[in-house]
């Protein structure tokens, strides 16, 4: 069950990270939360942060923290990179796609060697 919680926590990470990025106006797209002036996107960003970290903390109760944190960050980083390429128009070069795949291989490797 801890692995499921950790996977969901990692998936939620992209939502709040994109929400925070858009808060700062660092994206060519219009900011979703518009500096926390739009209530629904702002609440979703805040809720995503809380839910993601709570699920990470529950998973870390039974998984080694280094593994749990590494998998959480890896899932979020890969997902954010793919989101950037697909939604925000960032370059989708062969090298970027290769390294996202390599990141996912590392996440699988952490899970496979965790002993849980």
C-alpha positions as CSV (number, residue, x, y, z in Angstrom):
1,X,0.0,0.0,0.0
2,X,2.9,2.4,0.7
3,X,4.0,2.1,-2.9
4,X,0.5,3.1,-4.1
5,X,0.5,6.1,-1.8
6,X,3.9,7.1,-3.0
7,X,3.0,6.8,-6.6
8,X,-0.1,9.0,-6.1
9,X,2.0,11.5,-4.1
10,X,4.4,11.7,-7.0
11,X,1.6,12.2,-9.5
12,X,0.2,15.0,-7.4
13,X,3.5,16.7,-7.3
14,X,3.3,17.9,-10.9
15,X,0.0,19.6,-10.2
16,X,1.3,21.8,-7.5
17,X,4.7,22.4,-9.1
18,X,3.1,23.6,-12.3
19,X,0.7,25.7,-10.1
20,X,3.6,27.3,-8.3
21,X,5.5,27.8,-11.5
22,X,2.5,29.6,-13.0
23,X,2.2,31.7,-9.8
24,X,5.6,33.2,-10.6
25,X,4.7,33.9,-14.2
26,X,7.6,31.9,-15.5
27,X,5.6,30.2,-18.2
28,X,4.6,31.5,-21.6
29,X,1.1,30.3,-20.9
30,X,-1.2,32.5,-18.8
31,X,-0.7,31.8,-15.1
32,X,-3.3,29.4,-13.7
33,X,-3.5,30.9,-10.3
34,X,-2.6,34.4,-11.4
35,X,-0.6,35.2,-8.2
36,X,-3.2,33.4,-6.0
37,X,-6.0,35.8,-7.2
38,X,-7.9,33.0,-8.8
39,X,-9.5,30.9,-5.9
40,X,-10.0,27.5,-7.5
41,X,-6.6,27.1,-9.1
42,X,-5.0,28.5,-6.0
43,X,-6.8,26.1,-3.7
44,X,-6.0,23.2,-6.0
45,X,-2.3,24.2,-5.9
46,X,-2.3,24.4,-2.1
47,X,-4.3,21.2,-1.8
48,X,-1.9,19.4,-4.1
49,X,1.1,20.4,-2.0
50,X,-0.6,19.2,1.2
51,X,-1.9,16.0,-0.2
52,X,1.4,15.1,-2.0
53,X,3.5,15.6,1.1
54,X,1.0,13.8,3.4
55,X,1.0,10.8,1.1
56,X,4.8,10.9,1.0
57,X,4.9,11.0,4.8
58,X,2.5,8.0,5.1
59,X,4.6,6.0,2.6
60,X,7.8,6.9,4.4
61,X,6.5,5.2,7.6
62,X,7.2,1.8,6.0
63,X,9.6,2.6,3.2
64,X,13.2,3.8,3.7
65,X,13.1,7.6,3.5
66,X,15.9,7.8,0.9
67,X,13.9,5.4,-1.4
68,X,10.6,7.1,-0.8
69,X,11.9,10.6,-1.3
70,X,13.9,9.6,-4.4
71,X,10.9,7.9,-6.0
72,X,8.7,10.8,-5.1
73,X,11.0,13.4,-6.6
74,X,11.8,11.2,-9.7
75,X,8.1,10.7,-10.5
76,X,7.4,14.4,-10.1
77,X,10.5,15.5,-12.1
78,X,9.7,13.1,-15.0
79,X,6.1,14.1,-15.0
80,X,6.9,17.8,-14.9
81,X,9.3,17.4,-17.8
82,X,6.7,15.6,-19.9
83,X,4.1,18.2,-19.0
84,X,6.5,20.9,-20.1
85,X,7.1,19.3,-23.4
86,X,3.5,18.3,-24.1
87,X,1.6,21.3,-22.7
88,X,4.0,24.2,-22.3
89,X,5.7,23.7,-25.6
90,X,9.2,23.0,-24.2
91,X,11.6,21.3,-26.7
92,X,11.0,17.5,-26.9
93,X,14.4,16.5,-28.2
94,X,15.7,13.0,-28.3
95,X,18.1,13.7,-25.5
96,X,15.4,15.1,-23.2
97,X,13.2,12.1,-23.8
98,X,16.1,9.7,-23.2
99,X,17.0,11.4,-19.9
100,X,13.3,11.3,-18.7
101,X,13.3,7.6,-19.5
102,X,16.6,7.2,-17.7
103,X,15.0,9.0,-14.7
104,X,12.1,6.5,-14.8
105,X,14.5,3.6,-14.9
106,X,16.2,5.0,-11.8
107,X,12.8,5.2,-10.0
108,X,12.1,1.6,-10.9
109,X,15.6,0.6,-9.7
110,X,15.1,2.3,-6.4
111,X,11.8,0.4,-5.9
112,X,13.4,-2.9,-7.0
113,X,16.3,-2.6,-4.6
114,X,14.4,-1.2,-1.6
115,X,13.7,-4.6,-0.1
116,X,10.0,-3.8,0.3
